[in-house]
Amino acid sequence: MKRELDGQVDEILQDKTGSVVGRKKGSSDDPRILVIGHMDEIGFMVKEISDDGYIRFLPLGGWWPHVALGQRMRVITSKGPVIGVVGSKPPHLLEPDERAKVMKISDMVLDVGVQDKFDVRRKLGVKEGDPVVPDAQFTIMGNKKLYLSKAFDNRMGCAVALDVVRKLQRVKHPNTIYAGGTVQEEVGLRGAQTLAHLVDPDVCFCVDVGVARDFPPKPFAKREKLGGGPSVLMYDARMIPNLGLRDLVIKTAEEKKIPFHLTVMERGAGDGGPVHLSRLGVPTIYLGAPVRYIHAHNGIMNRSDYDNTVKLITEVIKKLDRKTVKSFTEG
């Protein structure tokens, strides 16, 4: 994030948890507009290692255990990445009652090439506390508009924050932009809290994936689909967006003919939770490109949804002068 911000911003700031932002001044020092994605992804941590080298692991973020079995993983050790696979019992060995169960993550093991007299600690450098991440490659699919990758949640949001800064390089904006990434969103929205205290923003855009639902057995909502434009959140478990800011986002999208859809997330929350409660409160909204199959090894995103997210945020920021921002909380 620091590398990509370098040369695009006036100053790079970092809090003591690791969250990073770049400051880009427009025609005024304020209002301060914060645009963030979270830099962490869902993964695991080495919990314990058996005498023969099998690894037990604990989840970092929300996993449905079914999607982990049989998948390739990378253990990030002090000696470098180590490839392994989550062991899965062949169907030939499954008892009838086992077939109907969802196996607990606490009962799974990671095999990094276990064999008699091969010490994974000494030979590979694996130790308790090491991060474990999915081993998956970015791929442009047969439909060239669609991208397949791990961790669009939230590579997408981090990239949007960077591209918004790039779009505003030669564009007049009546404010100062702080764009960057937070840490530890998936384990409790932690970095957003410290970063909001550092920046003290007047408005915040939390950029994160929308939950696409356009897959079988039956699409739940026609709007929450790839190609439907940015998801604009009306509600999540930790935040209801500022209504003035929400209405400005919707009005801008309609004026600029940017496709979008409104959505809710009843059983999850994003970085807006701690940000909008920072200090005296911050008008905050959550939006981003919808992605299929989030919180798994691979997700699918439509590039046009990404581009429209960048365009929408950029167009709204161009309108955020002191009077407009003041109207969100006074009236």
N, C-alpha and C positions, 0 to 999 in steps of 0.2 A: 504494500500500500504506500509506503514511504517512497519507494522507487518510482511508482507511477504518478504520485503527486508532485515529485520534484520537477521544477521548471514550469509547473502549471499554476502554482499558488505563491503567495507572498511569504508564507510562513507555515511550517509544519509543527503541530503541537501533539503531545502525547500525555495521557494521564498515567497514573502509577499502576493501573491494571493491565495496560498494554493497548488500550483503544487509541486510535490515531485519527487526526483530522488535519486538513490543510485549509488555511484561511486565504480567501481571495476577496480583496476589497473592491466594491463597485464605486458608485458615485457618492456613497455615504457609509459612515462607519456602522450605522444601524438603520433598520433592524438587522439583527444577526439571524441568518437562516441556516439551520443545520440540516444536512442531507446525509443519512447514514444507512449503511448495510452492515450486517454482522459478519465478521471474518471467520468465525468458527463454524464447523460443520458437525453433524452428528457422527459419533464414532464410539469407541470403546476404550477401556483402560485395562492393562494387565493387572489382574487381581491377585493371582497366585500361580505358581509353577510347580507341577508335580515332580517327584523324584525322577521320573522317566521323561520329563520335558513337555508334557501337555500343559496348555495354558488355560486357566479359567479367566474370564474377563467380565467387567461390569459395563453397563451402557452409559454413554455420555449423550444425553438427549433421548427423545422418545423413539423407541423401536418396537415394531410388531415382530415378535420373535420368529415367525415364519419366514420373514425375508432374509434372515441372517444365515440360516442353515445352508451348508454347501457352498458358501460364497468365499471368494478369495479376499484376503485381508493383508495389509502391510503393518507390521509392528515397527514403529519409529524408535530405533534404539540409538545409543550413543555411538555405535559403530556404523550406523546407516540403516536403511529400510530392510526388513526381513519379511519375505513372502510366506504366507501360511494359508490354510483353508479351515473353515469351520466344519468340523466333522459331522457327517450325517450318516445315520445307519442305513444301509441298503434296504430296499423294500423286501428283499428276500428274508431279512432277519427280523422284520417288524412283527410283533404280536398284534392280533386284531384290535385290542384296546389301544395300542400305541398309535395306530393309524388315525384315530379320531381326536388325538390330543394335540394341543399346541405346546411344544416343548419350551420350557422356561430357559431364558438366557443364562441363568445361574447354573443350569445343568449342561450347558454346551461347553465344548473344548475347542481350542485352536491348535491345529497341528502345523508346526513350522518345519517339519521334516524330522520327526522323532524316530529314533532308532537306538537300540541298545548301545550303551557306552558313548553316546553322542551328547555332550553337555551343552545344552542350548544357552545356558548362562555364560559359560566360558568361551564357547566357540562363536556364538552369534551376538553376545552382549545383551540378550533379553533379560529384563529385570522387572520387578513389580513397579507399577506406576507408569510404565511406558505407554504412550498413546497407540491406539490401533485404529486404522482408518480403512475404509473400503478400497479395494484395488479395482479401479474402473477407469476407462479411457474416454476422453472427449471424442465424439464422432458426429460428423454431419451426415444426416440420414439420407435415404433415397429421395425423399421429399426434401429438397435443399433448404426449405424454410425451417425445418425442424432440426434441433440439436439434441443429442443424447449425451448425458454426462452425469457423473455424481456431483453432489454439492451445489446444484443450482441454488439451493437453499444453503448459503446465500452468496455464492459467487455472483449471481445476478445482481443483487442489491449493491454489492461493493463496486461492480463495474458501472452500474447506473450512476452512482455517486461520482465516480471519476469522469464519466462522459458528460455529466451535467456541467462540471467545472470546465471541461474542454469546450463545450458548446458556448459557454459564457465568456470565453477569452476575448472575443472582439464584439461582444454585445453589451450594450448599456444596461445595467441593472441597478436599481436605487437602494442597494443594501450591501451587506457583506456576507459572503457565503463561507460556511464551514462544511467541508465535505470529507467523508472518510469512513472508517469502519470501527465497529465495536467488538469486544471479546466476550466470550462466555454467555452468549444469548441463549444457547440451547440448554444451559444448565441453571437458568434462573435470571436472565436479563441483567446480568451483573455489570458488564462494561458500559452499558447505556447510562446507568445511574451515575457512574463516576465521570463519564464524558460530558453529560449534561451539566454537571456541576462545574466542570472546567470551562465550557463554552458559554454557559448561561444564555441559551438561545431565546429569541423572541418567537420563532416558529420552527417546527421540526417536521421533516418528511422522513418517515421510517420506511425504507424500501426493502421489501421482502416478498417472497413468492406468494402468489395466490394459489389456492387449492383447486386445480382443474378437476372437473368431474365428468368429462366427456369420454367415458370408457364403459365397456359392458359390466354387468348385464344390461343396465339401462341408464343412460345419462340422467343424472338427477336434475341438473339445471342447464338449459340450453345456453345461458349466457356465460357460465363459468367454464369456458372451453379455450383451447388453443386457437389463436387468431381472433379472440373476442376483445382484445385490447387489455389495458391494465385493469387489475382488480382494485377497486377502491373500497376499503373496509368501512362498514357502518358500525361495526361492533366487534370487539373481541373480549376475552375473559378478563382483561385487565384495563381496557380503555374503550370509551366512546369518543370518537374524534370531535374536535372543536367544530361546531356546526357552521360557523361563518367560513372557516377554512375549507370545510368539506364542500359547501355550496360554491365557493370560488373555484375549486378544482373541477366540479361538475360543469359550471358555466363555461370555464375555459375550454374544457374538452369539447363541449357542444359548439362553441364559437370556432374553434380550430378544426372541427370535424375529426377529432381524435376518437377512435372507438374506445369504449370503457364499459365496465359493468360494476354494479354495486354488489357487495357480498358481506357475509358475516362469518365469524369463526367462534363458535360457542364453546369449544373445548380446547382452546389454545390461546396464546398471547404472544405478542412481539415486543420489541424494544420500546414501543410507544408507552407501555405501562409505566416504567420508571421515569421516562423523559417528561411526560405530561404532568407528573407530580413534582418535578424538580423545582426547588426554591418556591416562588410564588405561583407556579403553574406555567405550562408552555402549550399554546395551541399546537396540536400535533395531529398528523394523519398518517395512515399506513396504506401504502399502495405498491403494486409491482406486477410483473408478468406472471400469469398463471402457469403452473407446471404440473404435469401428470406424474404420479407415483413418487411424491416427495417422501422423505424419511425412509428411503430405501437405497440400494446400491446405485440405481440409475434412474434419472428423471428425463422427461422430454419437454422442451421449451420451443415456442415459435419465435423466431428472430424478430418478426414484425411487432410482437407484443413488447419485446425488450425496447425496440426503437421508439415505439409510441409512449412507453413509460418515460424514457429520457426526454422526449419532446414535450410531454404534458408537464412534467416537473419544471422544465426550463421555462415554458410559457407562463406558468403560474409565478415563478420567482421574478420574472420581469415586471409583474404587477405589484409586488410586495414592497410598497413604500411605507413610510411611517403611518400615514393616515389609514391605509388599508389594514395594516397589522393592528393598529389601535382599535379598529372597528370590530375585531374578532372578540375582544374582551370588554369593550365599553359600548354602551348604547342604551 
